[in-house]
Amino acid sequence: MSFPVDAVITWVDGNDINHQKKMLPYVEDKAKVNDKNFRTRFDQVEEIKFTVNSILKFAPFIRNIFVVTDNQTPKFLKNKKEGAYKNVFVVDHQAVFKEDTQFLPVFNCRPIETKLYDIPNLSEHFIYFNDDMFLLKEVKISDFFVEGKPVVRGKWLKFNEDIFYKRLFNSEKKKKRAGHKKAQEMSAKLVGFNKYYKFHHTPYPLRKFTFKEFFKEHKEVETLNIKHKFRNAEQYTPQGLANHIEIRNKTAILKNDYQLVYIQNYKKSFTWLKYKLNIITKKESKLFLNMQSLDQCPKEKLNYVLNWLEEKYSL
């Protein structure tokens, strides 16, 4: 079965002074803006270049790549010519939010992810990448869609509230945190599940139809997610919502292998980092690499990582 598939990447340059000025009026605690745990959601080291290159190099079936930004353009695309990046397009939040632009600007990924299905000229089937996700080797459409159905990688887990020790020991503050796990649980509850299918930081195969049909009947659910400037505990993960709708409708192919090399902790030894990058990534079963919060990586290790990425993803 052959059909067009696009890739979508969300990106923000938190180092951009104009972006910081735009954000400041909406931040209650101004000192928080310089906190590294706050900044890491916005700061970047131009790793998106390697995300794009990995798609161009290892996913030849991708038709177009859309980079969704807030009036920003990654450096490597600013002077793009009709060469390798001819099918890479920068799309502004304004073009994606359309009739919902009253909620802009937003400074968390969930509203933007909620509106990705509205990207102009986006194919029905698309794969969503965070800007720190990379393909490790050549992939096929069937790694993401089988007979048009999305391949959903994950595993079934109980809600925290149904796990005795977590219910007993989690503080009220922790329960109200706008964490990733809670947002995944919320997405399952919205579709009527009493457990959730936990996804990881791998590329997400999605269908426009799934979002359009659900939000046509439940516009309030869409508004719930896009109205918050910053992360909020009542938000859900849109890709999780789509996954659970597909599972409910029996239109998902479930796969309990993430096929992922996940790197987040840069406090571990240099030897460990090199082992992950040079040995584990070469395993036949591994298709994806995710390197979270590279902006927090110590300089010597970061230089090594960037050189590794440059060498692997040169076009």
C-alpha positions, -999 to +999 in steps of 0.1 A: +000+000+000+015+033-011+003+067+002+020+101+010+036+105+044+050+138+057+072+145+088+065+172+113+089+187+138+082+213+165+110+237+173+117+267+194+149+288+198+148+298+235+180+316+231+163+341+208+160+375+226+127+383+208+112+350+220+123+357+256+107+392+254+075+377+240+074+352+269+082+375+298+048+393+302+032+359+308+056+346+334+045+354+370+078+347+386+104+365+364+133+349+382+121+315+370+130+324+334+167+319+342+162+286+360+178+258+341+149+234+347+125+260+331+149+270+303+156+234+291+121+233+275+132+262+253+169+262+249+186+242+221+219+235+205+207+234+168+202+196+171+171+200+149+195+200+119+203+164+126+167+155+131+160+168+096+191+152+082+183+118+097+149+119+080+163+129+047+190+102+049+170+073+064+134+079+054+133+084+016+096+078+015+089+111+034+073+136+010+077+169+029+091+179+063+073+207+081+091+226+109+066+243+131+079+274+149+069+308+164+082+332+138+117+316+139+138+297+114+166+273+123+200+286+112+207+258+088+175+266+069+179+304+067+199+302+034+184+270+021+186+265-016+169+240-039+192+213-027+188+187+001+163+209+020+140+217-010+111+198+007+117+213+041+092+240+050+090+263+080+054+268+092+044+295+117+021+290+147-003+315+131-008+293+101-015+262+123-039+278+148-061+294+122-094+303+139-078+297+173-051+324+171-065+342+201-047+316+223-013+326+208+014+329+219+019+296+237+051+284+254+045+247+258+044+219+233+010+205+240-011+233+223+011+231+193+009+193+191-028+196+194-030+217+163-005+199+140-033+182+121-042+217+107-008+223+090-016+235+055-010+209+028-001+182+054-006+146+042-033+125+059-006+102+073+022+120+091+050+113+115+057+137+144+092+141+156+105+162+186+136+182+177+158+158+197+147+126+179+168+110+153+165+080+129+194+055+134+191+035+101+169+033+071+133+028+079+102+019+058+067+031+058+057-002+075+078+008+106+051+035+111+020+025+092+006-010+083-022-009+058-027+028+067-030+020+104-004+037+128+021+015+145+018+025+182+049+016+203+042+013+240+031-008+269+000-010+291+003+006+326-021+013+355-029+049+364-009+062+394-041+065+414-047+028+410-012+018+423-015+016+461+020+028+471+019+058+448-016+067+460-003+065+496+031+082+492+028+108+464+024+143+478-004+166+468+021+188+451+034+159+430-001+148+421-008+183+407+024+185+387+020+189+349+042+159+343+045+138+311+031+106+327+000+124+341-006+139+306-005+105+291-029+092+317-053+121+309-053+112+272-064+077+280-092+089+304-106+112+278-112+082+255-127+061+283-098+038+293-091+026+328-054+022+321-031+038+296-008+027+267+025+044+276+045+058+247+081+068+248+103+094+230+100+078+196+086+093+164+048+093+165+028+081+134-005+100+133-035+106+111-053+139+105-087+122+103-083+109+139-079+144+153-105+161+130-133+136+138-127+137+176-124+175+179-154+179+156-174+162+183-154+175+213-142+210+205-140+216+243-112+190+246-092+207+219-097+241+237-087+226+270-052+218+256-045+250+236-057+276+261-027+273+284+004+294+278+026+271+299+023+234+309-008+228+331-019+197+350-052+195+332-035+191+298-031+158+279-007+146+253-023+149+218-003+120+204-015+099+234-051+109+227-047+099+191-032+066+201-060+057+225-087+067+199-069+044+174-068+016+199-104+020+208-114+020+171-092-011+165-072+009+139-038+007+156-010-018+153+004-023+188+041-030+192+057-034+226+092-027+215+102+009+215+133+002+193+148+032+211+182+043+224+173+069+250+199+093+265+190+118+291+215+117+319+248+135+310+262+131+345+271+095+338+307+088+326+321+096+292+326+059+287+289+052+292+280+080+267+304+066+241+291+031+246+255+042+240+264+061+209+289+038+193+277+003+204+241+003+214+229+025+184+243-001+160+221-029+173+198-042+145+167-038+167+173-001+174+157+024+149+155+056+170+177+078+191+165+104+215+189+128+233+170+149+257+181+183+271+214+185+252+215+221+263+224+207+298+252+185+286+287+195+298+307+212+272+333+184+265+306+158+262+284+181+241+313+187+216+317+149+213+280+144+208+277+172+182+307+158+163+291+123+164+258+137+151+276+157+124+295+126+112+265+103+112+240+127+096+261+145+070+243+146+037 
